Structures are given as structure tokens and as C-alpha cells.
């Protein structure tokens, strides 16, 4: 992943900041060795000393999710010059992430890159804490399967449907576009040979769910959530089979997509012959 892409994700993470006192929203995106991206934003408190910076939120989120090795971190805010991690964040990153690259950017697309050792030339402790006992805990599959799983959207939907209620009954005849992250454009190679695609997406506007309820799509009879296609699901995932129309650059045009404008797309799969 490029520095620009990581900064773009950090910019989106900035929108999740809670900064009512400083009005200075900061976003951070931490890239793991596995290629996952974990984000964070600054969280303030009326007792100012309890405020936590975006960088520390990101690294703690990553550690809790089970990641231990990292490549780089991006930090972004509306400032000139671009913001740099505070001393506390530099020390925390040194211990928990090691000498990673730090990308610092602002909303005007100005950026600076430095290694953590340049930002913190004399850290407390000569290296990250490799003897941390948490690295040796093995709770087993019976417990770890419960941990949240991080997904990185590969693109998003573009169409005229602003709300789920705006999706017309004849949506199967309507066109939509899927804009793929330009970094993943190479993954579209030979996609134009397909006739149908399976779009896996995250229903970002769906609220709570009920495990068993009357389902309008099933004659208003009672069904469990796993026995029907209700969008109100525990993980709000959608799977839609569509007709492929065109592939141009990083934009895919499809027919028959039942997702609203802006829906994050998690993956695209082909339809196996005979299915």
C-alpha cells in the first residue's frame, strides 16, 4: 500500500474523531505486516489529561485485534505544516510497533515521511518490548473466533439510490457503477470476460437486527435471520449477483445491483459455470 493510500484512509478516520474541546480532529491509519489497515482518531475528554491521540487509538485497536507486526502509520489533520505524533505517541509506537515509517499529511495533500527513529532518536528502551507476555498467550480457537474481523473496502457503489427505500422494484433493469480503489485496478484484469459477478458489500446504513421476526419478503411469515435475505443482519453483509456491462479503467458498470449510493464494496467474485 502506498503512502498516499494510507493517508487517504487516515483522512477518512479523522471524521470519527471526538474533539469538542480543541476542534482539532486527527486521523491515523496503521498498516500491519499482513496488509491489514487499522484506524484511529483522537478522543478528547473534559478532563484534558484523559485525551488520547489518534495514533495511540490505532495501535491499541490493532493490538487488541491480534496484530503484532507493523510497517507504517499515517497521521493527518487540518494543519500547516502536517502534524507529527506527540512525544507520548512516539514512545508508545516505538515500544509496540518498532521503527516504522511515519507518513504525516494535511488536508491540502502536503505530506512528510520520516522514520520513527528520526522522530524519536533517543527512545526510552532500546527496542520494542519483544518479551511482552501477551505475545505468548494462546487462548485457542474456541475464544479467538469471537474477535472482530477487520475488512478493507475495495471500492464503493455509485447510483441514484440515496436510501434503501429509493431502490426501485425494477432495480434488476437499472445500471449502477462500482468504483474500485485505483491501487487495486490491476485486480480487474480480464474481468471483462465475465457475464455475471457476485458483489459482496457492507450495508453501512443498516441498524439493529432481530434474530427471528416476520419477514416481508417471505409472505410476512416468521423466519430466523439466517433463513432469509433481510438486510438487517448481525454483520450487515450483502451478496448480490449482477450482470456485467463494462469495465473501464477502475469503474465497473453492472445491471441489477440492489445497493444504495456509497455502499462500501468488500469483494467481487465471478460466478462459477453452471451456478
C-alpha positions as CSV (number, residue, x, y, z in Angstrom):
1,X,0.0,0.0,0.0
2,X,1.3,3.4,-0.9
3,X,1.8,6.3,1.4
4,X,-1.0,8.2,-0.4
5,X,-3.5,5.4,0.1
6,X,-2.7,5.1,3.8
7,X,-3.0,8.9,4.2
8,X,-6.4,8.7,2.4
9,X,-7.6,6.1,4.9
10,X,-6.3,8.2,7.8
11,X,-8.2,11.2,6.3
12,X,-11.4,9.2,6.5
13,X,-10.7,8.0,10.0
14,X,-10.3,11.7,11.0
15,X,-14.1,12.0,10.5
16,X,-14.6,9.7,13.5
17,X,-12.7,12.0,15.9
18,X,-14.3,13.2,19.1
19,X,-12.7,16.6,19.6
20,X,-15.3,19.1,21.0
21,X,-12.7,21.0,23.0
22,X,-9.8,21.5,20.7
23,X,-11.8,21.3,17.4
24,X,-8.6,19.7,16.1
25,X,-9.6,16.3,14.5
26,X,-6.8,13.9,13.8
27,X,-7.0,10.6,11.9
28,X,-4.5,7.7,11.9
29,X,-4.1,4.6,9.8
30,X,-1.7,1.8,10.9
31,X,-0.5,-0.7,8.3
32,X,0.3,-4.2,9.5
33,X,2.8,-6.7,8.1
34,X,-0.2,-8.8,7.0
35,X,-1.5,-5.9,4.9
36,X,-4.4,-5.0,7.1
37,X,-5.2,-1.4,8.0
38,X,-6.3,-0.4,11.5
39,X,-7.6,3.1,12.1
40,X,-7.9,5.5,15.0
41,X,-9.0,9.1,15.7
42,X,-8.3,11.4,18.7
43,X,-10.8,11.0,21.6
44,X,-10.9,14.0,23.9
45,X,-12.3,14.4,27.4
46,X,-13.4,17.3,29.6
47,X,-10.5,16.3,31.9
48,X,-8.0,17.2,29.2
49,X,-5.3,14.8,30.6
50,X,-7.5,11.9,29.7
51,X,-7.5,12.7,26.0
52,X,-6.0,10.0,23.7
53,X,-4.3,10.7,20.4
54,X,-5.3,9.1,17.1
55,X,-2.0,7.2,16.8
56,X,-2.4,5.5,20.2
57,X,-6.0,4.6,19.4
58,X,-4.9,3.0,16.2
59,X,-2.1,1.0,17.7
60,X,-4.2,-0.2,20.6
61,X,-7.0,-1.2,18.3
62,X,-4.5,-3.2,16.3
63,X,-3.0,-4.9,19.3
64,X,-6.5,-5.9,20.6
65,X,-7.3,-7.3,17.1
66,X,-4.3,-9.6,17.4
67,X,-1.7,-7.8,15.2
68,X,1.9,-7.6,16.4
69,X,4.0,-6.5,13.4
70,X,3.6,-3.2,11.6
71,X,5.0,-1.5,8.5
72,X,3.9,2.2,8.8
73,X,1.4,4.6,10.1
74,X,-0.2,7.7,8.5
75,X,-1.4,10.7,10.5
76,X,-3.5,13.5,9.1
77,X,-5.1,16.7,10.3
78,X,-6.1,20.2,9.1
79,X,-2.8,21.9,9.9
80,X,0.2,23.6,8.3
81,X,2.7,22.0,8.3
82,X,1.3,18.4,8.5
83,X,1.0,17.2,12.1
84,X,3.6,15.0,13.7
85,X,3.0,12.5,16.5
86,X,3.4,13.9,20.0
87,X,6.1,12.6,22.3
88,X,3.8,10.2,24.1
89,X,2.7,8.6,20.8
90,X,6.2,8.3,19.6
91,X,7.2,6.4,22.7
92,X,4.1,4.1,22.5
93,X,4.7,3.4,18.8
94,X,8.4,2.7,19.5
95,X,7.6,0.0,22.1
96,X,4.6,-1.6,20.3
97,X,5.4,-1.1,16.7
98,X,9.1,-0.6,16.4
99,X,11.0,1.6,13.9
100,X,8.2,2.1,11.4
101,X,7.7,4.7,8.7
102,X,5.5,7.7,9.7
103,X,3.6,9.5,7.0
104,X,2.3,12.9,8.1
105,X,-0.2,14.8,5.9
106,X,-2.8,17.6,5.9
107,X,-6.0,18.3,4.0
108,X,-4.1,20.2,1.3
109,X,-2.3,17.0,0.3
110,X,1.0,18.1,1.7
111,X,2.9,15.3,3.3
112,X,6.2,14.4,5.1
113,X,7.7,11.0,5.7
114,X,10.1,10.1,8.4
115,X,11.2,7.0,10.3
116,X,10.2,6.7,13.9
117,X,13.8,6.7,14.9
118,X,14.2,10.1,13.2
119,X,11.2,11.4,15.2
120,X,12.4,9.8,18.4
121,X,16.2,9.5,18.2
122,X,16.7,8.6,21.9
123,X,13.7,6.5,23.0
124,X,13.1,5.1,26.4
125,X,14.1,1.4,25.9
126,X,16.4,0.3,23.2
127,X,13.9,-1.8,21.3
128,X,10.2,-2.7,21.3
129,X,9.1,-5.0,24.1
130,X,9.6,-8.3,22.4
131,X,9.2,-10.2,25.7
132,X,5.7,-8.9,26.2
133,X,3.8,-11.9,27.8
134,X,0.7,-11.2,25.6
135,X,2.7,-12.5,22.6
136,X,2.7,-15.9,24.2
137,X,-0.9,-16.2,25.2
138,X,-2.8,-18.9,23.3
139,X,-6.5,-18.8,24.1
140,X,-7.2,-21.3,21.3
141,X,-9.8,-21.2,18.5
142,X,-12.6,-21.6,21.0
143,X,-12.0,-18.0,22.0
144,X,-10.2,-16.2,19.2
145,X,-13.0,-16.8,16.7
146,X,-15.1,-14.3,18.7
147,X,-12.7,-11.4,18.0
148,X,-13.9,-8.8,15.4
149,X,-12.5,-9.1,11.9
150,X,-11.2,-6.1,10.0
151,X,-12.2,-5.5,6.4
152,X,-10.7,-3.0,4.0
153,X,-13.3,-1.9,1.3
154,X,-12.0,-2.3,-2.3
155,X,-14.5,0.3,-3.7
156,X,-17.9,1.8,-3.4
157,X,-21.2,1.9,-5.3
158,X,-22.4,4.9,-7.4
159,X,-26.0,5.2,-8.4
160,X,-29.1,7.3,-7.8
161,X,-30.4,5.4,-4.8
162,X,-29.8,7.6,-1.7
163,X,-31.8,5.5,0.7
164,X,-32.8,1.8,0.8
165,X,-36.4,2.8,0.2
166,X,-35.3,4.5,-3.0
167,X,-34.3,1.2,-4.7
168,X,-37.0,0.6,-7.3
169,X,-38.8,-2.6,-7.7
170,X,-37.3,-2.9,-11.2
171,X,-33.8,-2.5,-10.0
172,X,-32.8,-5.6,-12.0
173,X,-33.1,-3.5,-15.1
174,X,-31.2,-0.5,-13.8
175,X,-27.4,0.3,-14.1
176,X,-25.0,1.1,-11.3
177,X,-21.3,1.7,-11.1
178,X,-18.7,0.3,-8.8
179,X,-15.6,2.5,-8.4
180,X,-12.6,0.4,-7.4
181,X,-9.6,1.8,-5.5
182,X,-7.1,2.7,-8.2
183,X,-4.4,0.8,-6.3
184,X,-6.5,-2.4,-6.9
185,X,-7.1,-1.7,-10.6
186,X,-4.8,-4.5,-11.6
187,X,-7.1,-6.9,-9.9
188,X,-9.7,-6.2,-12.7
189,X,-7.5,-7.8,-15.3
190,X,-9.7,-9.9,-17.6
191,X,-12.8,-9.2,-15.6
192,X,-14.5,-8.1,-18.8
193,X,-14.6,-11.7,-19.9
194,X,-17.3,-12.5,-17.4
195,X,-21.0,-12.2,-17.8
196,X,-22.0,-12.1,-14.2
197,X,-20.4,-11.0,-10.9
198,X,-21.1,-11.5,-7.3
199,X,-20.8,-8.3,-5.3
200,X,-20.1,-8.6,-1.6
201,X,-20.7,-5.4,0.3
202,X,-21.2,-3.9,3.7
203,X,-24.7,-2.4,4.4
204,X,-23.4,0.7,6.2
205,X,-26.8,2.2,6.7
206,X,-28.4,-0.8,8.4
207,X,-29.3,-0.5,12.0
208,X,-30.0,-3.2,14.6
209,X,-31.2,-6.7,13.8
210,X,-33.7,-9.2,15.2
211,X,-32.8,-12.9,15.1
212,X,-36.4,-14.1,14.5
213,X,-39.2,-11.9,13.1
214,X,-41.9,-11.6,10.5
215,X,-40.2,-11.2,7.1
216,X,-42.0,-9.1,4.4
217,X,-40.1,-10.9,1.7
218,X,-41.4,-14.3,3.0
219,X,-45.1,-13.5,3.0
220,X,-44.9,-11.8,6.4
221,X,-44.2,-15.2,8.0
222,X,-41.8,-15.6,10.8
223,X,-38.2,-16.7,9.9
224,X,-34.8,-16.6,11.5
225,X,-32.3,-14.0,10.2
226,X,-30.1,-16.8,8.7
227,X,-33.1,-18.3,6.9
228,X,-33.9,-15.2,4.8
229,X,-32.3,-12.3,2.9
230,X,-33.2,-9.4,5.3
231,X,-30.6,-6.7,5.2
232,X,-30.8,-6.3,9.0
233,X,-28.2,-8.9,9.8
234,X,-25.6,-9.4,12.6
235,X,-22.8,-8.3,10.3
236,X,-24.8,-6.4,7.7
237,X,-23.2,-8.2,4.7
238,X,-24.9,-8.2,1.3
239,X,-24.3,-10.6,-1.6
240,X,-25.7,-9.5,-5.0
241,X,-25.4,-11.3,-8.3
242,X,-25.4,-8.8,-11.2
243,X,-24.9,-8.6,-14.9
244,X,-21.6,-7.2,-16.0
245,X,-21.9,-4.4,-18.6
246,X,-18.5,-2.7,-19.0
247,X,-15.1,-2.4,-17.3
248,X,-13.4,0.9,-17.9
249,X,-10.3,1.8,-16.0
250,X,-11.3,1.3,-12.4
251,X,-15.0,1.7,-12.9
252,X,-17.3,-1.4,-13.4
253,X,-20.8,-0.9,-14.8
254,X,-23.3,-3.5,-13.8
255,X,-27.0,-4.2,-14.1
256,X,-29.3,-5.4,-11.3
257,X,-27.5,-4.1,-8.2
258,X,-29.7,-3.7,-5.1
259,X,-27.3,-1.5,-3.1
260,X,-27.5,2.3,-2.4
261,X,-25.1,5.0,-3.4
262,X,-21.9,5.0,-1.4
263,X,-22.2,1.4,-0.2
264,X,-18.7,0.0,0.6
265,X,-17.8,-2.9,-1.6
266,X,-15.7,-5.6,0.2
267,X,-15.1,-8.0,-2.6
268,X,-16.0,-9.0,-6.2
269,X,-16.2,-12.7,-7.3
270,X,-17.0,-14.4,-10.5
271,X,-19.9,-16.8,-11.0
272,X,-18.9,-20.4,-11.5
273,X,-20.1,-22.0,-14.7
274,X,-23.3,-24.0,-14.0
275,X,-24.2,-22.0,-10.9
